[in-house]
């Protein structure tokens, strides 16, 4: 099997993308620390917010700027790991990492406020996210998107944004945006898991390779040229992804579907536990408050 280092440092480590991520990180800390005093009602960053933001930036670079991104063009199961991180793992970290006062400032921008109000309605959030995710993995659409740098970049960005919309009703920390009760949040998570299942099932139970991106040498070559640079790829004279893995295309595809479903269940299970724990804690607090009111009635004037 061939080693990834034949693609070169620039293709494997995306230094320009790394500089972009460093700039975004610097902007976050400038806004939330150095220039925080310019925003009335701002609050000091917590250690948890700092950690979660740095973690989310590191994960974004790992899936889109490190050798993992090149591997995702060679092996479908790595692509599905990318998808899990992009839409199921990073958005919750991102939501928690942004302070409440920053979110409120963003909502002062009318277009952002309108978009959030519409696309974070629970039913719309579920349909739009799962629809776009499933649509993306229809073979004809997937192969077309992967052969265009700008279309792939735009679709990836939109998927991330609608993933934030999908997670928002469950995880946002703004009291004025708390639209789901504990039981409704549980139902929301179960509905989300059900809606994403058909896309995974299509991939898991297919007995042939679905995607020309990995099976057709001509299509794969075009996709790889976009990934590592056309001049660099042409000089390598390689014919297909089978040179980098001993796994068959069908088994690679099935593994990708299984990993997607298993990792999705683990993440949803963790969120379900968190939602259930908060629900129980809230009910206990309300019950204790009612008992205190019953045993300590207000004096009659």
Rosetta blueprint (number, residue, H / E / L):
1 X L
2 X L
3 X L
4 X H
5 X H
6 X H
7 X H
8 X L
9 X H
10 X H
11 X H
12 X H
13 X H
14 X L
15 X H
16 X H
17 X H
18 X H
19 X H
20 X H
21 X H
22 X H
23 X H
24 X H
25 X H
26 X H
27 X H
28 X H
29 X H
30 X H
31 X H
32 X H
33 X H
34 X H
35 X L
36 X H
37 X H
38 X H
39 X L
40 X L
41 X L
42 X L
43 X L
44 X L
45 X L
46 X L
47 X H
48 X H
49 X H
50 X H
51 X H
52 X H
53 X H
54 X H
55 X H
56 X H
57 X H
58 X H
59 X H
60 X H
61 X H
62 X H
63 X H
64 X H
65 X L
66 X L
67 X H
68 X H
69 X H
70 X H
71 X H
72 X H
73 X L
74 X L
75 X L
76 X H
77 X H
78 X H
79 X H
80 X H
81 X H
82 X H
83 X H
84 X H
85 X H
86 X H
87 X H
88 X H
89 X H
90 X H
91 X H
92 X H
93 X H
94 X H
95 X H
96 X H
97 X H
98 X L
99 X L
100 X H
101 X H
102 X H
103 X H
104 X H
105 X H
106 X H
107 X H
108 X L
109 X L
110 X H
111 X H
112 X H
113 X H
114 X H
115 X H
116 X H
117 X H
118 X H
119 X H
120 X L
121 X L
122 X H
123 X H
124 X H
125 X H
126 X H
127 X H
128 X H
129 X H
130 X H
131 X H
132 X H
133 X H
134 X H
135 X H
136 X H
137 X L
138 X L
139 X H
140 X H
141 X H
142 X H
143 X H
144 X H
145 X H
146 X H
147 X L
148 X L
149 X H
150 X H
151 X H
152 X H
153 X H
154 X H
155 X H
156 X H
157 X H
158 X H
159 X H
160 X H
161 X H
162 X H
163 X H
164 X H
165 X H
166 X H
167 X H
168 X H
169 X H
170 X H
171 X H
172 X L
173 X L
174 X L
175 X H
176 X H
177 X H
178 X L
179 X L
180 X L
181 X L
182 X H
183 X H
184 X H
185 X H
186 X H
187 X H
188 X H
189 X H
190 X H
191 X H
192 X H
193 X H
194 X H
195 X H
196 X H
197 X H
198 X H
199 X H
200 X H
201 X H
202 X H
203 X H
204 X H
205 X L
206 X L
207 X L
208 X L
209 X L
210 X L
211 X L
212 X H
213 X H
214 X H
215 X H
216 X L
217 X H
218 X H
219 X H
220 X H
221 X H
222 X H
223 X H
224 X H
225 X H
226 X H
227 X H
228 X H
229 X L
230 X H
231 X H
232 X H
233 X H
234 X H
235 X H
236 X H
237 X L
238 X L
239 X L
240 X L
241 X H
242 X H
243 X H
244 X L
245 X L
246 X L
247 X L
248 X L
249 X H
250 X H
251 X H
252 X H
253 X H
254 X H
255 X H
256 X H
257 X H
258 X H
259 X H
260 X H
261 X H
262 X H
263 X H
264 X H
265 X H
266 X H
267 X H
268 X H
269 X H
270 X H
271 X H
272 X H
273 X H
274 X H
275 X H
276 X H
277 X H
278 X H
279 X H
280 X H
281 X H
282 X H
283 X H
284 X H
285 X H
286 X H
287 X H
288 X H
289 X H
290 X H
291 X H
292 X H
293 X H
294 X H
295 X H
296 X L
297 X L
298 X L
299 X L
300 X L
301 X L
